[in-house]
C-alpha cells in the first residue's frame, strides 16, 4: 500500500450538506478499491483563485489515504465520473 493525498473541490451550488455527501462518496470509492482513509480535513467554502465554470467559490477537502498503486487508475476514473466534483488532484505522499 502506498500513501496518497487528494484535494477535491466540490461545486458550491450543492451547499455544505451536498458537499459532504460528495466527500463521503469519494471516501466510499477509496474503500471500494480496498484503500484506507487515514485523515480527512474538510475546509468548507473558500474563494477560488480564478473562476471555474462561472463559479467563484467552492468547498475544499483534503483526504489522506493508502491504496495499492495498481488501483489508482480506477480511482482517478471514478473521480472523473463523479457529479458535483469540480476539480481534484491526487498526489503520492
C-alpha positions in Angstrom: 0.0 0.0 0.0 1.2 3.5 -0.9 0.2 6.8 0.8 -1.6 9.4 -1.3 -3.2 12.8 -0.7 -6.2 14.1 -2.6 -7.5 17.6 -2.7 -11.0 17.9 -4.0 -13.1 20.9 -5.0 -16.8 20.5 -4.8 -19.4 22.7 -6.6 -20.7 25.5 -4.3 -24.3 25.0 -5.6 -24.6 21.8 -3.7 -24.3 23.5 -0.3 -22.4 22.2 2.6 -24.6 19.1 3.1 -24.3 18.2 -0.6 -20.5 18.8 -0.4 -20.2 16.4 2.5 -22.3 13.8 0.5 -19.8 14.1 -2.4 -16.9 13.9 0.1 -18.4 10.7 1.6 -18.8 9.3 -2.0 -15.0 9.8 -2.6 -14.2 8.1 0.7 -16.5 5.2 -0.2 -14.7 4.9 -3.6 -11.4 4.6 -1.7 -12.9 1.8 0.4 -14.4 0.0 -2.6 -10.9 -0.1 -4.1 -9.5 -1.7 -0.9 -7.9 1.6 0.3 -7.9 3.1 3.8 -8.6 6.7 4.6 -6.1 7.8 7.3 -7.1 11.5 7.6 -9.7 13.9 6.3 -9.8 17.7 6.6 -12.9 19.5 5.3 -12.0 23.1 4.8 -15.5 24.3 3.9 -16.4 27.0 1.4 -13.4 29.1 0.1 -12.9 31.6 -2.7 -11.4 30.2 -5.8 -8.2 31.7 -7.2 -10.0 32.0 -10.6 -13.5 31.3 -11.9 -14.2 27.8 -12.9 -17.4 27.4 -14.9 -18.6 30.8 -13.7 -18.2 29.8 -10.1 -16.2 32.0 -7.7 -16.4 29.7 -4.6 -16.3 26.0 -3.8 -15.9 23.5 -1.0 -12.5 22.1 -0.4 -11.4 18.9 1.3 -8.0 17.2 1.7 -8.1 13.4 2.1 -5.1 11.3 3.0 -5.3 7.6 2.2 -3.4 4.5 1.5 -4.1 2.4 -1.6 -2.5 -0.3 -3.8 -0.8 1.7 -6.7 -2.5 -0.6 -9.2 -5.9 0.7 -8.1 -5.1 4.4 -8.6 -6.2 4.5 -12.3 -9.6 3.1 -11.3 -9.7 5.8 -8.5 -9.0 8.6 -11.0 -11.6 7.2 -13.4 -14.2 7.1 -10.6 -13.4 10.7 -9.7 -13.7 11.9 -13.3 -17.3 10.4 -13.4 -18.4 11.8 -10.1 -21.0 14.5 -10.3 -20.6 17.6 -8.2 -16.8 17.3 -8.2 -15.3 20.3 -10.0 -11.6 19.6 -9.7 -9.4 17.1 -7.9 -5.7 16.4 -7.5 -4.2 13.1 -6.3 -0.5 13.1 -5.3 1.7 10.5 -3.7 2.6 11.4 -0.2 
